[in-house]
Amino acid sequence: MLMNDHELISHIEELGLSNKEARVYVAALKLGPSPVQRIADQSGIKRVTTYVILESLVGLGLVSQSIKGKKTYFVAEEPTNLARLLEKREHELKEQKHNFDMVLPQLQSLKSVPKEMPEVKFYDGADSVRSLFADFFASYKGNAQEIYAFSNVDQVHSFSPDRAPSKPNMDRVKHNIHSRLIYTSDQGPIYKVSDAEYKRESRYVPKDEYPVTGDISVFGEYVIMISFADNHPIGLAIRNGEMARSMKAIFDMAWESAAKFN
């Protein structure tokens, strides 16, 4: 079964030639020794482009050229020369396989590298920090039921004067999330009396021994930090499971140590 030119060109492309190179080669095979313009007309490719392609095919040993008078003629070499393309591809494949075998152990070692990258959100200014917990609880999709926090409650109450001493973060209460809190205050252990009412368990530490500042919370895979320094509140919400687990371990140690003050 004879193939048409389109089918022949497709098969030649599979050997490694571009579509235009295959078209020029087939045109040269059909025509025999011919000048550039004739091959260009036969292949349907512009003369300047055809000339560049013929030079490339000469370099591949698929076309030769000769000069008769003042004209240059190009002639296609035997189709068996296309086998060189297969040999070239086989050599390239062997080299690629060798390179792959060299890099494979390193690629496999990357599987053991932790892929969890921290997700960080920054909150700058009073209004932004005030929205931190509201936005956080509104968008939280996890299933954690307890939040662990270190807090200077005097700073928190100064920042949010509408929040009465010993009152909790109402967003937390609304979402039915229990709290364990280590805190310091000039007023002493003010939270103990309202712990049960607000789903909270708190432990007070004296400020002179543990000068806690700001507010740090650990919730699920999140660590949330707030600073009230220099009258310019800033907040940071970090989503990273390993960091959250480490902070939770630190909280547990602090929680045990705080027991002696309560």
C-alpha positions as CSV (number, residue, x, y, z in Angstrom):
1,M,0.0,0.0,0.0
2,L,1.5,3.3,-1.1
3,M,1.6,6.2,1.2
4,N,0.8,9.7,0.2
5,D,3.3,12.6,0.8
6,H,1.6,13.6,4.1
7,E,2.0,10.1,5.5
8,L,5.6,9.8,4.4
9,I,6.4,13.2,5.9
10,S,4.8,12.2,9.2
11,H,6.9,9.0,9.4
12,I,10.1,10.9,8.6
13,E,9.3,13.4,11.3
14,E,9.2,10.5,13.8
15,L,12.8,9.8,12.9
16,G,13.8,13.2,14.3
17,L,13.3,15.7,11.5
18,S,11.1,18.8,11.7
19,N,8.0,19.0,9.5
20,K,9.7,21.5,7.2
21,E,12.9,19.4,7.0
22,A,10.8,16.3,6.1
23,R,8.9,18.2,3.4
24,V,12.1,19.6,1.8
25,Y,13.7,16.1,1.9
26,V,10.7,14.5,0.2
27,A,10.6,17.2,-2.4
28,A,14.3,16.7,-3.1
29,L,13.8,13.0,-3.4
30,K,11.0,13.5,-6.0
31,L,12.8,16.1,-8.1
32,G,16.4,14.7,-8.3
33,P,19.2,17.4,-8.7
34,S,17.4,20.7,-8.5
35,P,18.1,24.4,-7.6
36,V,16.7,25.8,-4.4
37,Q,13.8,27.6,-6.0
38,R,12.4,24.4,-7.6
39,I,12.6,22.5,-4.3
40,A,11.0,25.4,-2.5
41,D,8.1,25.4,-5.0
42,Q,7.7,21.6,-4.6
43,S,7.7,21.7,-0.8
44,G,5.6,24.8,-0.5
45,I,8.2,26.5,1.7
46,K,9.7,30.0,1.1
47,R,13.0,30.0,-0.9
48,V,15.1,31.6,1.9
49,T,13.8,29.1,4.5
50,T,14.3,26.2,2.0
51,Y,17.9,27.1,1.5
52,V,18.6,27.1,5.3
53,I,16.9,23.7,5.6
54,L,18.9,22.3,2.7
55,E,22.1,23.4,4.4
56,S,20.9,21.6,7.6
57,L,20.1,18.4,5.6
58,V,23.5,18.6,4.0
59,G,25.0,18.6,7.5
60,L,22.9,15.5,8.4
61,G,24.2,13.7,5.3
62,L,20.7,13.5,3.8
63,V,21.3,16.0,0.9
64,S,24.4,16.8,-1.2
65,Q,25.1,19.8,-3.4
66,S,26.9,20.4,-6.6
67,I,27.7,23.4,-8.8
68,K,27.0,23.5,-12.5
69,G,28.0,26.7,-14.1
70,K,26.8,29.4,-11.8
71,K,23.9,27.4,-10.3
72,T,23.9,25.3,-7.1
73,Y,22.0,22.0,-7.3
74,F,20.8,19.9,-4.4
75,V,20.1,16.2,-4.5
76,A,18.6,13.9,-1.9
77,E,20.9,11.1,-0.7
78,E,19.7,7.5,-0.4
79,P,16.8,7.1,2.0
80,T,18.9,4.5,3.8
81,N,20.9,7.4,5.2
82,L,17.8,8.2,7.4
83,A,19.0,5.3,9.5
84,R,21.7,7.6,10.8
85,L,18.9,9.6,12.5
86,L,17.8,6.5,14.3
87,E,21.4,5.7,15.3
88,K,21.7,9.3,16.6
89,R,18.5,9.0,18.6
90,E,19.6,5.7,20.0
91,H,22.8,7.2,21.2
92,E,21.0,10.2,22.7
93,L,18.6,7.8,24.5
94,K,21.5,5.8,25.9
95,E,23.1,9.1,27.1
96,Q,19.8,10.3,28.6
97,K,19.3,7.0,30.4
98,H,22.8,7.2,31.8
99,N,22.2,10.7,33.1
100,F,18.8,9.6,34.5
101,D,20.4,6.7,36.3
102,M,22.9,9.2,37.9
103,V,20.2,11.6,39.0
104,L,17.6,9.0,40.1
105,P,19.1,8.4,43.6
106,Q,19.0,12.1,44.4
107,L,15.5,12.4,43.1
108,Q,14.4,9.5,45.3
109,S,16.1,11.1,48.3
110,L,13.9,14.2,47.9
111,K,10.9,12.1,48.8
112,S,12.0,12.0,52.4
113,V,12.3,15.8,52.6
114,P,9.2,17.3,54.4
115,K,7.0,19.0,51.8
116,E,5.0,21.1,54.2
117,M,5.8,24.8,53.6
118,P,4.7,27.3,56.1
119,E,1.7,29.5,55.2
120,V,2.2,32.9,56.7
121,K,-0.2,35.8,57.0
122,F,0.9,39.2,58.4
123,Y,-1.5,41.7,60.1
124,D,-0.2,45.2,60.5
125,G,-2.0,47.9,62.6
126,A,-4.7,47.9,65.2
127,D,-7.7,47.3,62.8
128,S,-5.9,44.5,61.1
129,V,-5.0,42.8,64.3
130,R,-8.5,43.2,65.7
131,S,-9.8,41.3,62.7
132,L,-7.2,38.5,63.1
133,F,-9.2,36.1,65.2
134,A,-12.5,36.9,63.7
135,D,-11.2,36.2,60.2
136,F,-9.3,33.2,61.4
137,F,-12.3,31.5,63.0
138,A,-14.5,32.4,60.1
139,S,-12.3,30.7,57.6
140,Y,-10.9,27.8,59.8
141,K,-11.7,24.4,58.2
142,G,-9.9,22.1,60.7
143,N,-11.3,20.1,63.5
144,A,-9.2,21.2,66.5
145,Q,-11.3,21.6,69.6
146,E,-8.8,23.3,72.0
147,I,-6.6,26.4,71.8
148,Y,-3.4,26.8,73.8
149,A,-2.3,30.3,74.7
150,F,0.3,32.5,76.5
151,S,-0.9,36.0,77.1
152,N,-0.3,39.3,78.9
153,V,-3.9,40.0,79.6
154,D,-3.2,43.6,80.7
155,Q,-1.9,44.3,77.2
156,V,-4.9,42.5,75.6
157,H,-7.4,44.5,77.7
158,S,-5.6,47.8,77.0
159,F,-5.8,47.0,73.3
160,S,-9.5,46.1,73.5
161,P,-11.0,48.2,76.3
162,D,-14.5,47.0,75.4
163,R,-13.4,43.5,76.5
164,A,-13.9,43.3,80.2
165,P,-11.2,41.7,82.4
166,S,-11.6,37.9,82.6
167,K,-13.9,37.9,79.6
168,P,-12.8,35.5,76.7
169,N,-12.5,35.9,73.0
170,M,-16.1,35.6,72.0
171,D,-15.2,34.2,68.6
172,R,-13.7,31.2,70.3
173,V,-16.7,30.7,72.6
174,K,-19.1,31.1,69.6
175,H,-17.2,28.2,67.8
176,N,-17.4,26.1,71.0
177,I,-13.6,25.8,71.3
178,H,-12.1,25.1,74.7
179,S,-9.1,27.1,75.9
180,R,-6.1,26.4,78.1
181,L,-4.4,29.7,79.0
182,I,-1.2,30.7,80.7
183,Y,-1.3,34.4,81.6
184,T,0.1,37.2,83.6
185,S,-1.6,40.3,85.0
186,D,-0.9,43.0,87.4
187,Q,-4.3,42.2,88.9
188,G,-3.3,38.7,89.8
189,P,-5.2,35.5,89.0
190,I,-8.4,37.2,87.7
191,Y,-9.5,34.5,85.2
192,K,-9.9,31.5,87.6
193,V,-13.5,32.4,88.8
194,S,-14.9,32.5,85.2
195,D,-13.0,29.6,83.7
196,A,-15.9,27.1,83.8
197,E,-18.4,29.7,82.4
198,Y,-16.2,30.4,79.3
199,K,-14.9,27.0,78.4
200,R,-11.5,27.8,79.7
201,E,-8.8,26.4,82.0
202,S,-6.3,29.0,83.1
203,R,-3.1,29.2,85.0
204,Y,-1.6,32.5,86.3
205,V,2.1,33.2,86.5
206,P,3.6,36.3,88.2
207,K,5.0,38.9,85.8
208,D,8.2,39.5,87.8
209,E,9.2,35.9,87.3
210,Y,7.7,35.3,83.8
211,P,7.5,38.7,81.9
212,V,5.1,37.4,79.2
213,T,4.3,40.0,76.6
214,G,1.8,40.0,73.7
215,D,-0.3,36.9,72.9
216,I,0.7,33.6,71.4
217,S,-1.9,30.9,70.5
218,V,-1.5,27.4,69.2
219,F,-4.6,26.0,67.5
220,G,-4.5,22.8,65.3
221,E,-1.7,23.4,62.8
222,Y,-1.6,27.1,63.4
223,V,0.6,29.4,65.5
224,I,-0.8,32.9,66.0
225,M,1.4,35.6,67.5
226,I,0.5,39.2,68.4
227,S,2.7,42.0,69.6
228,F,1.5,45.2,71.2
229,A,4.9,46.8,71.4
230,D,5.5,50.5,70.7
231,N,1.8,51.2,70.3
232,H,1.9,49.5,66.9
233,P,0.1,46.1,67.1
234,I,1.2,43.5,64.6
235,G,0.0,39.9,64.2
236,L,1.3,36.8,62.5
237,A,-0.6,33.6,61.6
238,I,1.6,30.7,60.7
239,R,0.2,27.4,59.3
240,N,2.8,24.7,59.8
241,G,2.0,21.5,61.6
242,E,5.6,20.8,62.8
243,M,5.9,24.3,64.2
244,A,2.5,24.1,65.9
245,R,3.4,20.7,67.5
246,S,6.7,22.1,68.8
247,M,4.9,25.2,70.3
248,K,2.3,22.9,71.8
249,A,5.1,20.9,73.5
250,I,6.6,24.1,74.9
251,F,3.1,25.1,76.2
252,D,2.7,21.7,77.9
253,M,6.0,22.2,79.7
254,A,5.0,25.7,80.8
255,W,1.6,24.5,81.8
256,E,3.2,22.0,84.2
257,S,5.5,24.6,85.6
258,A,2.7,27.1,86.1
259,A,0.8,24.7,88.4
260,K,2.8,25.8,91.4
261,F,1.3,29.3,91.2
262,N,-2.3,28.1,91.2
